[in-house]
Amino acid sequence: MVALTAIIAVAALVGLWLMSTYNRLVRLKNLNAEGWSGIDVQLKRRFDLIPNLAESVKGYASHEKETFQRVTEARSMINNAGDDPEARMKAENALSGALRSLFAVAENYPELKANENFMHLQNELSSIENEIQMSRRYYNGTARNLNTAIQTFPAVLVARHFGFREALYFEAEEEAKAVPKIKF
């Protein structure tokens, strides 16, 4: 009788541990999804702002077709990426590069830089970029927590059994990591 009680107690403890570990993994997975959603909202805001920004610059620099084409192609890549986080991250990084080119073009036109509408759009984009940066930090923190939970023993046994997958980090593209060259 004592042995049966001990077996039931051990089984109950194992069951509680499994339930607790599973629930913790689900919570971390949901926080990670929430983090991606926050990034997605900010990226959508940026995505919607870009046509207005491009049109403002286009009026002053209509001969810069290659730059506008890169912006358009990058926006198209985002649409084609759908819900795949890895493809979406690559497309967003391509768009960031295209936007840098667009602002480089704007630097050559003092009257454009002084244009109130352009300045408003540029300030709004800057604000959105700050929000994206904060959202990326939050998302990467949730990815770290989820990945750590999935990779540690003994939770890794539960994670593998129930199909939990590691989250990708939202990393900057290689161009953004390069040190800018300054010429005087």
PyMOL CGO cylinders between C-alpha atoms (Angstrom):
from pymol import cmd
from pymol.cgo import CYLINDER

trace = [
    CYLINDER, 0.00, 0.00, 0.00, 2.84, 2.41, 0.85, 0.3, 1, 1, 1, 1, 1, 1,
    CYLINDER, 2.84, 2.41, 0.85, 4.56, 1.57, -2.43, 0.3, 1, 1, 1, 1, 1, 1,
    CYLINDER, 4.56, 1.57, -2.43, 1.40, 2.31, -4.40, 0.3, 1, 1, 1, 1, 1, 1,
    CYLINDER, 1.40, 2.31, -4.40, 0.99, 5.64, -2.61, 0.3, 1, 1, 1, 1, 1, 1,
    CYLINDER, 0.99, 5.64, -2.61, 4.62, 6.50, -3.34, 0.3, 1, 1, 1, 1, 1, 1,
    CYLINDER, 4.62, 6.50, -3.34, 4.20, 5.62, -7.03, 0.3, 1, 1, 1, 1, 1, 1,
    CYLINDER, 4.20, 5.62, -7.03, 1.04, 7.73, -7.26, 0.3, 1, 1, 1, 1, 1, 1,
    CYLINDER, 1.04, 7.73, -7.26, 2.78, 10.65, -5.51, 0.3, 1, 1, 1, 1, 1, 1,
    CYLINDER, 2.78, 10.65, -5.51, 5.78, 10.44, -7.87, 0.3, 1, 1, 1, 1, 1, 1,
    CYLINDER, 5.78, 10.44, -7.87, 3.47, 10.19, -10.90, 0.3, 1, 1, 1, 1, 1, 1,
    CYLINDER, 3.47, 10.19, -10.90, 1.51, 13.20, -9.66, 0.3, 1, 1, 1, 1, 1, 1,
    CYLINDER, 1.51, 13.20, -9.66, 4.70, 15.22, -9.18, 0.3, 1, 1, 1, 1, 1, 1,
    CYLINDER, 4.70, 15.22, -9.18, 5.94, 14.28, -12.64, 0.3, 1, 1, 1, 1, 1, 1,
    CYLINDER, 5.94, 14.28, -12.64, 2.53, 15.18, -14.06, 0.3, 1, 1, 1, 1, 1, 1,
    CYLINDER, 2.53, 15.18, -14.06, 2.55, 18.56, -12.30, 0.3, 1, 1, 1, 1, 1, 1,
    CYLINDER, 2.55, 18.56, -12.30, 6.09, 19.22, -13.52, 0.3, 1, 1, 1, 1, 1, 1,
    CYLINDER, 6.09, 19.22, -13.52, 5.12, 18.33, -17.12, 0.3, 1, 1, 1, 1, 1, 1,
    CYLINDER, 5.12, 18.33, -17.12, 2.06, 20.55, -16.94, 0.3, 1, 1, 1, 1, 1, 1,
    CYLINDER, 2.06, 20.55, -16.94, 4.02, 23.42, -15.44, 0.3, 1, 1, 1, 1, 1, 1,
    CYLINDER, 4.02, 23.42, -15.44, 6.82, 23.13, -17.99, 0.3, 1, 1, 1, 1, 1, 1,
    CYLINDER, 6.82, 23.13, -17.99, 4.39, 22.90, -20.90, 0.3, 1, 1, 1, 1, 1, 1,
    CYLINDER, 4.39, 22.90, -20.90, 2.45, 25.94, -19.67, 0.3, 1, 1, 1, 1, 1, 1,
    CYLINDER, 2.45, 25.94, -19.67, 5.67, 27.94, -19.24, 0.3, 1, 1, 1, 1, 1, 1,
    CYLINDER, 5.67, 27.94, -19.24, 6.73, 27.09, -22.81, 0.3, 1, 1, 1, 1, 1, 1,
    CYLINDER, 6.73, 27.09, -22.81, 3.30, 28.09, -24.14, 0.3, 1, 1, 1, 1, 1, 1,
    CYLINDER, 3.30, 28.09, -24.14, 3.49, 31.39, -22.22, 0.3, 1, 1, 1, 1, 1, 1,
    CYLINDER, 3.49, 31.39, -22.22, 6.96, 32.12, -23.64, 0.3, 1, 1, 1, 1, 1, 1,
    CYLINDER, 6.96, 32.12, -23.64, 5.84, 31.19, -27.15, 0.3, 1, 1, 1, 1, 1, 1,
    CYLINDER, 5.84, 31.19, -27.15, 2.87, 33.56, -26.85, 0.3, 1, 1, 1, 1, 1, 1,
    CYLINDER, 2.87, 33.56, -26.85, 5.08, 36.38, -25.56, 0.3, 1, 1, 1, 1, 1, 1,
    CYLINDER, 5.08, 36.38, -25.56, 7.35, 35.82, -28.55, 0.3, 1, 1, 1, 1, 1, 1,
    CYLINDER, 7.35, 35.82, -28.55, 4.36, 35.96, -30.91, 0.3, 1, 1, 1, 1, 1, 1,
    CYLINDER, 4.36, 35.96, -30.91, 3.25, 39.17, -29.19, 0.3, 1, 1, 1, 1, 1, 1,
    CYLINDER, 3.25, 39.17, -29.19, 6.74, 40.58, -29.72, 0.3, 1, 1, 1, 1, 1, 1,
    CYLINDER, 6.74, 40.58, -29.72, 6.61, 39.77, -33.43, 0.3, 1, 1, 1, 1, 1, 1,
    CYLINDER, 6.61, 39.77, -33.43, 3.17, 41.35, -33.61, 0.3, 1, 1, 1, 1, 1, 1,
    CYLINDER, 3.17, 41.35, -33.61, 4.58, 44.57, -32.12, 0.3, 1, 1, 1, 1, 1, 1,
    CYLINDER, 4.58, 44.57, -32.12, 7.30, 44.64, -34.75, 0.3, 1, 1, 1, 1, 1, 1,
    CYLINDER, 7.30, 44.64, -34.75, 4.72, 43.91, -37.43, 0.3, 1, 1, 1, 1, 1, 1,
    CYLINDER, 4.72, 43.91, -37.43, 2.57, 46.87, -36.39, 0.3, 1, 1, 1, 1, 1, 1,
    CYLINDER, 2.57, 46.87, -36.39, 5.52, 49.28, -36.59, 0.3, 1, 1, 1, 1, 1, 1,
    CYLINDER, 5.52, 49.28, -36.59, 6.72, 47.82, -39.89, 0.3, 1, 1, 1, 1, 1, 1,
    CYLINDER, 6.72, 47.82, -39.89, 3.22, 48.26, -41.31, 0.3, 1, 1, 1, 1, 1, 1,
    CYLINDER, 3.22, 48.26, -41.31, 3.24, 51.91, -40.23, 0.3, 1, 1, 1, 1, 1, 1,
    CYLINDER, 3.24, 51.91, -40.23, 6.59, 52.36, -41.97, 0.3, 1, 1, 1, 1, 1, 1,
    CYLINDER, 6.59, 52.36, -41.97, 5.38, 50.45, -45.03, 0.3, 1, 1, 1, 1, 1, 1,
    CYLINDER, 5.38, 50.45, -45.03, 2.35, 52.76, -45.34, 0.3, 1, 1, 1, 1, 1, 1,
    CYLINDER, 2.35, 52.76, -45.34, 4.45, 55.91, -44.92, 0.3, 1, 1, 1, 1, 1, 1,
    CYLINDER, 4.45, 55.91, -44.92, 7.01, 55.08, -47.61, 0.3, 1, 1, 1, 1, 1, 1,
    CYLINDER, 7.01, 55.08, -47.61, 4.91, 55.88, -50.71, 0.3, 1, 1, 1, 1, 1, 1,
    CYLINDER, 4.91, 55.88, -50.71, 4.26, 59.41, -49.38, 0.3, 1, 1, 1, 1, 1, 1,
    CYLINDER, 4.26, 59.41, -49.38, 7.93, 59.86, -48.61, 0.3, 1, 1, 1, 1, 1, 1,
    CYLINDER, 7.93, 59.86, -48.61, 9.00, 58.56, -52.02, 0.3, 1, 1, 1, 1, 1, 1,
    CYLINDER, 9.00, 58.56, -52.02, 6.51, 60.84, -53.79, 0.3, 1, 1, 1, 1, 1, 1,
    CYLINDER, 6.51, 60.84, -53.79, 7.89, 63.86, -51.93, 0.3, 1, 1, 1, 1, 1, 1,
    CYLINDER, 7.89, 63.86, -51.93, 11.43, 63.04, -53.02, 0.3, 1, 1, 1, 1, 1, 1,
    CYLINDER, 11.43, 63.04, -53.02, 10.35, 62.07, -56.53, 0.3, 1, 1, 1, 1, 1, 1,
    CYLINDER, 10.35, 62.07, -56.53, 9.03, 65.55, -57.15, 0.3, 1, 1, 1, 1, 1, 1,
    CYLINDER, 9.03, 65.55, -57.15, 12.52, 66.98, -56.61, 0.3, 1, 1, 1, 1, 1, 1,
    CYLINDER, 12.52, 66.98, -56.61, 14.67, 64.14, -57.89, 0.3, 1, 1, 1, 1, 1, 1,
    CYLINDER, 14.67, 64.14, -57.89, 12.71, 62.51, -60.68, 0.3, 1, 1, 1, 1, 1, 1,
    CYLINDER, 12.71, 62.51, -60.68, 15.91, 61.36, -62.43, 0.3, 1, 1, 1, 1, 1, 1,
    CYLINDER, 15.91, 61.36, -62.43, 16.87, 59.10, -59.49, 0.3, 1, 1, 1, 1, 1, 1,
    CYLINDER, 16.87, 59.10, -59.49, 14.85, 56.18, -60.91, 0.3, 1, 1, 1, 1, 1, 1,
    CYLINDER, 14.85, 56.18, -60.91, 17.14, 53.46, -59.55, 0.3, 1, 1, 1, 1, 1, 1,
    CYLINDER, 17.14, 53.46, -59.55, 16.58, 54.59, -55.96, 0.3, 1, 1, 1, 1, 1, 1,
    CYLINDER, 16.58, 54.59, -55.96, 12.81, 54.68, -56.37, 0.3, 1, 1, 1, 1, 1, 1,
    CYLINDER, 12.81, 54.68, -56.37, 12.90, 51.28, -58.05, 0.3, 1, 1, 1, 1, 1, 1,
    CYLINDER, 12.90, 51.28, -58.05, 14.82, 49.81, -55.07, 0.3, 1, 1, 1, 1, 1, 1,
    CYLINDER, 14.82, 49.81, -55.07, 12.23, 51.21, -52.65, 0.3, 1, 1, 1, 1, 1, 1,
    CYLINDER, 12.23, 51.21, -52.65, 9.38, 49.78, -54.76, 0.3, 1, 1, 1, 1, 1, 1,
    CYLINDER, 9.38, 49.78, -54.76, 11.09, 46.39, -55.08, 0.3, 1, 1, 1, 1, 1, 1,
    CYLINDER, 11.09, 46.39, -55.08, 11.76, 46.25, -51.35, 0.3, 1, 1, 1, 1, 1, 1,
    CYLINDER, 11.76, 46.25, -51.35, 8.12, 46.99, -50.58, 0.3, 1, 1, 1, 1, 1, 1,
    CYLINDER, 8.12, 46.99, -50.58, 7.13, 44.25, -53.03, 0.3, 1, 1, 1, 1, 1, 1,
    CYLINDER, 7.13, 44.25, -53.03, 9.49, 41.80, -51.28, 0.3, 1, 1, 1, 1, 1, 1,
    CYLINDER, 9.49, 41.80, -51.28, 7.66, 42.49, -48.02, 0.3, 1, 1, 1, 1, 1, 1,
    CYLINDER, 7.66, 42.49, -48.02, 4.31, 41.68, -49.61, 0.3, 1, 1, 1, 1, 1, 1,
    CYLINDER, 4.31, 41.68, -49.61, 5.73, 38.47, -51.08, 0.3, 1, 1, 1, 1, 1, 1,
    CYLINDER, 5.73, 38.47, -51.08, 7.28, 37.40, -47.75, 0.3, 1, 1, 1, 1, 1, 1,
    CYLINDER, 7.28, 37.40, -47.75, 3.87, 36.89, -46.17, 0.3, 1, 1, 1, 1, 1, 1,
    CYLINDER, 3.87, 36.89, -46.17, 4.00, 35.51, -42.62, 0.3, 1, 1, 1, 1, 1, 1,
    CYLINDER, 4.00, 35.51, -42.62, 7.40, 33.79, -42.93, 0.3, 1, 1, 1, 1, 1, 1,
    CYLINDER, 7.40, 33.79, -42.93, 9.49, 35.57, -40.25, 0.3, 1, 1, 1, 1, 1, 1,
    CYLINDER, 9.49, 35.57, -40.25, 12.85, 34.81, -41.88, 0.3, 1, 1, 1, 1, 1, 1,
    CYLINDER, 12.85, 34.81, -41.88, 11.77, 36.06, -45.33, 0.3, 1, 1, 1, 1, 1, 1,
    CYLINDER, 11.77, 36.06, -45.33, 10.06, 39.04, -43.74, 0.3, 1, 1, 1, 1, 1, 1,
    CYLINDER, 10.06, 39.04, -43.74, 13.21, 39.99, -41.81, 0.3, 1, 1, 1, 1, 1, 1,
    CYLINDER, 13.21, 39.99, -41.81, 15.29, 39.88, -45.01, 0.3, 1, 1, 1, 1, 1, 1,
    CYLINDER, 15.29, 39.88, -45.01, 12.73, 41.96, -46.88, 0.3, 1, 1, 1, 1, 1, 1,
    CYLINDER, 12.73, 41.96, -46.88, 12.54, 44.54, -44.08, 0.3, 1, 1, 1, 1, 1, 1,
    CYLINDER, 12.54, 44.54, -44.08, 16.34, 44.82, -44.05, 0.3, 1, 1, 1, 1, 1, 1,
    CYLINDER, 16.34, 44.82, -44.05, 16.29, 45.39, -47.83, 0.3, 1, 1, 1, 1, 1, 1,
    CYLINDER, 16.29, 45.39, -47.83, 13.72, 48.13, -47.32, 0.3, 1, 1, 1, 1, 1, 1,
    CYLINDER, 13.72, 48.13, -47.32, 15.91, 49.78, -44.67, 0.3, 1, 1, 1, 1, 1, 1,
    CYLINDER, 15.91, 49.78, -44.67, 18.78, 49.86, -47.16, 0.3, 1, 1, 1, 1, 1, 1,
    CYLINDER, 18.78, 49.86, -47.16, 16.55, 51.35, -49.85, 0.3, 1, 1, 1, 1, 1, 1,
    CYLINDER, 16.55, 51.35, -49.85, 15.37, 54.03, -47.43, 0.3, 1, 1, 1, 1, 1, 1,
    CYLINDER, 15.37, 54.03, -47.43, 18.98, 54.97, -46.65, 0.3, 1, 1, 1, 1, 1, 1,
    CYLINDER, 18.98, 54.97, -46.65, 19.51, 55.45, -50.38, 0.3, 1, 1, 1, 1, 1, 1,
    CYLINDER, 19.51, 55.45, -50.38, 16.38, 57.56, -50.59, 0.3, 1, 1, 1, 1, 1, 1,
    CYLINDER, 16.38, 57.56, -50.59, 17.60, 59.85, -47.81, 0.3, 1, 1, 1, 1, 1, 1,
    CYLINDER, 17.60, 59.85, -47.81, 21.03, 60.06, -49.45, 0.3, 1, 1, 1, 1, 1, 1,
    CYLINDER, 21.03, 60.06, -49.45, 19.30, 61.35, -52.59, 0.3, 1, 1, 1, 1, 1, 1,
    CYLINDER, 19.30, 61.35, -52.59, 17.36, 63.85, -50.48, 0.3, 1, 1, 1, 1, 1, 1,
    CYLINDER, 17.36, 63.85, -50.48, 20.64, 65.22, -49.09, 0.3, 1, 1, 1, 1, 1, 1,
    CYLINDER, 20.64, 65.22, -49.09, 21.48, 66.50, -52.59, 0.3, 1, 1, 1, 1, 1, 1,
    CYLINDER, 21.48, 66.50, -52.59, 18.41, 68.72, -52.72, 0.3, 1, 1, 1, 1, 1, 1,
    CYLINDER, 18.41, 68.72, -52.72, 18.46, 71.54, -50.14, 0.3, 1, 1, 1, 1, 1, 1,
    CYLINDER, 18.46, 71.54, -50.14, 15.03, 72.77, -51.17, 0.3, 1, 1, 1, 1, 1, 1,
    CYLINDER, 15.03, 72.77, -51.17, 13.63, 69.29, -50.55, 0.3, 1, 1, 1, 1, 1, 1,
    CYLINDER, 13.63, 69.29, -50.55, 15.27, 69.08, -47.13, 0.3, 1, 1, 1, 1, 1, 1,
    CYLINDER, 15.27, 69.08, -47.13, 13.61, 72.40, -46.28, 0.3, 1, 1, 1, 1, 1, 1,
    CYLINDER, 13.61, 72.40, -46.28, 10.19, 71.26, -47.55, 0.3, 1, 1, 1, 1, 1, 1,
    CYLINDER, 10.19, 71.26, -47.55, 7.76, 71.12, -44.61, 0.3, 1, 1, 1, 1, 1, 1,
    CYLINDER, 7.76, 71.12, -44.61, 5.93, 68.03, -45.87, 0.3, 1, 1, 1, 1, 1, 1,
    CYLINDER, 5.93, 68.03, -45.87, 9.21, 66.15, -46.40, 0.3, 1, 1, 1, 1, 1, 1,
    CYLINDER, 9.21, 66.15, -46.40, 10.47, 67.16, -42.96, 0.3, 1, 1, 1, 1, 1, 1,
    CYLINDER, 10.47, 67.16, -42.96, 7.21, 65.96, -41.38, 0.3, 1, 1, 1, 1, 1, 1,
    CYLINDER, 7.21, 65.96, -41.38, 7.45, 62.61, -43.19, 0.3, 1, 1, 1, 1, 1, 1,
    CYLINDER, 7.45, 62.61, -43.19, 11.11, 62.26, -42.27, 0.3, 1, 1, 1, 1, 1, 1,
    CYLINDER, 11.11, 62.26, -42.27, 10.35, 62.96, -38.60, 0.3, 1, 1, 1, 1, 1, 1,
    CYLINDER, 10.35, 62.96, -38.60, 7.48, 60.50, -38.63, 0.3, 1, 1, 1, 1, 1, 1,
    CYLINDER, 7.48, 60.50, -38.63, 9.71, 57.84, -40.20, 0.3, 1, 1, 1, 1, 1, 1,
    CYLINDER, 9.71, 57.84, -40.20, 12.37, 58.52, -37.60, 0.3, 1, 1, 1, 1, 1, 1,
    CYLINDER, 12.37, 58.52, -37.60, 9.80, 58.06, -34.85, 0.3, 1, 1, 1, 1, 1, 1,
    CYLINDER, 9.80, 58.06, -34.85, 8.62, 54.80, -36.42, 0.3, 1, 1, 1, 1, 1, 1,
    CYLINDER, 8.62, 54.80, -36.42, 12.22, 53.57, -36.72, 0.3, 1, 1, 1, 1, 1, 1,
    CYLINDER, 12.22, 53.57, -36.72, 12.67, 54.19, -32.98, 0.3, 1, 1, 1, 1, 1, 1,
    CYLINDER, 12.67, 54.19, -32.98, 9.50, 52.21, -32.28, 0.3, 1, 1, 1, 1, 1, 1,
    CYLINDER, 9.50, 52.21, -32.28, 10.76, 49.40, -34.53, 0.3, 1, 1, 1, 1, 1, 1,
    CYLINDER, 10.76, 49.40, -34.53, 14.04, 49.36, -32.63, 0.3, 1, 1, 1, 1, 1, 1,
    CYLINDER, 14.04, 49.36, -32.63, 12.22, 49.04, -29.29, 0.3, 1, 1, 1, 1, 1, 1,
    CYLINDER, 12.22, 49.04, -29.29, 9.93, 46.36, -30.71, 0.3, 1, 1, 1, 1, 1, 1,
    CYLINDER, 9.93, 46.36, -30.71, 12.93, 44.43, -32.04, 0.3, 1, 1, 1, 1, 1, 1,
    CYLINDER, 12.93, 44.43, -32.04, 14.55, 44.53, -28.61, 0.3, 1, 1, 1, 1, 1, 1,
    CYLINDER, 14.55, 44.53, -28.61, 11.40, 43.23, -26.97, 0.3, 1, 1, 1, 1, 1, 1,
    CYLINDER, 11.40, 43.23, -26.97, 10.98, 40.52, -29.60, 0.3, 1, 1, 1, 1, 1, 1,
    CYLINDER, 10.98, 40.52, -29.60, 14.62, 39.43, -29.36, 0.3, 1, 1, 1, 1, 1, 1,
    CYLINDER, 14.62, 39.43, -29.36, 14.30, 39.29, -25.57, 0.3, 1, 1, 1, 1, 1, 1,
    CYLINDER, 14.30, 39.29, -25.57, 11.28, 37.02, -25.85, 0.3, 1, 1, 1, 1, 1, 1,
    CYLINDER, 11.28, 37.02, -25.85, 13.11, 34.92, -28.46, 0.3, 1, 1, 1, 1, 1, 1,
    CYLINDER, 13.11, 34.92, -28.46, 16.04, 34.58, -26.05, 0.3, 1, 1, 1, 1, 1, 1,
    CYLINDER, 16.04, 34.58, -26.05, 13.77, 33.53, -23.18, 0.3, 1, 1, 1, 1, 1, 1,
    CYLINDER, 13.77, 33.53, -23.18, 11.89, 31.03, -25.33, 0.3, 1, 1, 1, 1, 1, 1,
    CYLINDER, 11.89, 31.03, -25.33, 15.08, 29.59, -26.83, 0.3, 1, 1, 1, 1, 1, 1,
    CYLINDER, 15.08, 29.59, -26.83, 16.69, 29.27, -23.40, 0.3, 1, 1, 1, 1, 1, 1,
    CYLINDER, 16.69, 29.27, -23.40, 13.63, 27.45, -22.04, 0.3, 1, 1, 1, 1, 1, 1,
    CYLINDER, 13.63, 27.45, -22.04, 13.49, 25.13, -25.04, 0.3, 1, 1, 1, 1, 1, 1,
    CYLINDER, 13.49, 25.13, -25.04, 17.21, 24.32, -24.90, 0.3, 1, 1, 1, 1, 1, 1,
    CYLINDER, 17.21, 24.32, -24.90, 17.62, 23.68, -21.15, 0.3, 1, 1, 1, 1, 1, 1,
    CYLINDER, 17.62, 23.68, -21.15, 17.34, 20.28, -19.56, 0.3, 1, 1, 1, 1, 1, 1,
    CYLINDER, 17.34, 20.28, -19.56, 14.90, 18.82, -18.62, 0.3, 1, 1, 1, 1, 1, 1,
    CYLINDER, 14.90, 18.82, -18.62, 12.46, 21.21, -20.35, 0.3, 1, 1, 1, 1, 1, 1,
    CYLINDER, 12.46, 21.21, -20.35, 14.04, 20.28, -23.68, 0.3, 1, 1, 1, 1, 1, 1,
    CYLINDER, 14.04, 20.28, -23.68, 12.34, 16.88, -23.37, 0.3, 1, 1, 1, 1, 1, 1,
    CYLINDER, 12.34, 16.88, -23.37, 8.91, 18.49, -23.10, 0.3, 1, 1, 1, 1, 1, 1,
    CYLINDER, 8.91, 18.49, -23.10, 9.70, 21.02, -25.83, 0.3, 1, 1, 1, 1, 1, 1,
    CYLINDER, 9.70, 21.02, -25.83, 10.79, 18.33, -28.30, 0.3, 1, 1, 1, 1, 1, 1,
    CYLINDER, 10.79, 18.33, -28.30, 7.84, 16.11, -27.51, 0.3, 1, 1, 1, 1, 1, 1,
    CYLINDER, 7.84, 16.11, -27.51, 5.29, 18.88, -28.05, 0.3, 1, 1, 1, 1, 1, 1,
    CYLINDER, 5.29, 18.88, -28.05, 7.01, 20.41, -31.10, 0.3, 1, 1, 1, 1, 1, 1,
    CYLINDER, 7.01, 20.41, -31.10, 8.17, 23.74, -29.67, 0.3, 1, 1, 1, 1, 1, 1,
    CYLINDER, 8.17, 23.74, -29.67, 10.63, 25.44, -32.05, 0.3, 1, 1, 1, 1, 1, 1,
    CYLINDER, 10.63, 25.44, -32.05, 13.30, 28.00, -31.41, 0.3, 1, 1, 1, 1, 1, 1,
    CYLINDER, 13.30, 28.00, -31.41, 12.51, 31.57, -32.44, 0.3, 1, 1, 1, 1, 1, 1,
    CYLINDER, 12.51, 31.57, -32.44, 14.65, 33.48, -34.91, 0.3, 1, 1, 1, 1, 1, 1,
    CYLINDER, 14.65, 33.48, -34.91, 16.33, 36.67, -33.77, 0.3, 1, 1, 1, 1, 1, 1,
    CYLINDER, 16.33, 36.67, -33.77, 15.54, 39.83, -35.70, 0.3, 1, 1, 1, 1, 1, 1,
    CYLINDER, 15.54, 39.83, -35.70, 19.07, 40.89, -36.61, 0.3, 1, 1, 1, 1, 1, 1,
    CYLINDER, 19.07, 40.89, -36.61, 20.35, 43.90, -38.49, 0.3, 1, 1, 1, 1, 1, 1,
    CYLINDER, 20.35, 43.90, -38.49, 21.51, 43.37, -42.04, 0.3, 1, 1, 1, 1, 1, 1,
    CYLINDER, 21.51, 43.37, -42.04, 25.24, 43.33, -42.73, 0.3, 1, 1, 1, 1, 1, 1,
    CYLINDER, 25.24, 43.33, -42.73, 25.16, 46.82, -44.32, 0.3, 1, 1, 1, 1, 1, 1,
    CYLINDER, 25.16, 46.82, -44.32, 23.87, 48.34, -41.08, 0.3, 1, 1, 1, 1, 1, 1,
    CYLINDER, 23.87, 48.34, -41.08, 26.65, 46.69, -39.09, 0.3, 1, 1, 1, 1, 1, 1,
    CYLINDER, 26.65, 46.69, -39.09, 29.36, 48.29, -41.21, 0.3, 1, 1, 1, 1, 1, 1,
    CYLINDER, 29.36, 48.29, -41.21, 31.12, 51.35, -39.84, 0.3, 1, 1, 1, 1, 1, 1,
    CYLINDER, 31.12, 51.35, -39.84, 30.10, 54.43, -41.87, 0.3, 1, 1, 1, 1, 1, 1,
    CYLINDER, 30.10, 54.43, -41.87, 32.84, 56.14, -43.84, 0.3, 1, 1, 1, 1, 1, 1,
    CYLINDER, 32.84, 56.14, -43.84, 33.18, 59.83, -43.09, 0.3, 1, 1, 1, 1, 1, 1,
    CYLINDER, 33.18, 59.83, -43.09, 35.09, 62.12, -45.46, 0.3, 1, 1, 1, 1, 1, 1,
    CYLINDER, 35.09, 62.12, -45.46, 36.05, 65.68, -44.72, 0.3, 1, 1, 1, 1, 1, 1,
]
cmd.load_cgo(trace, "trace")
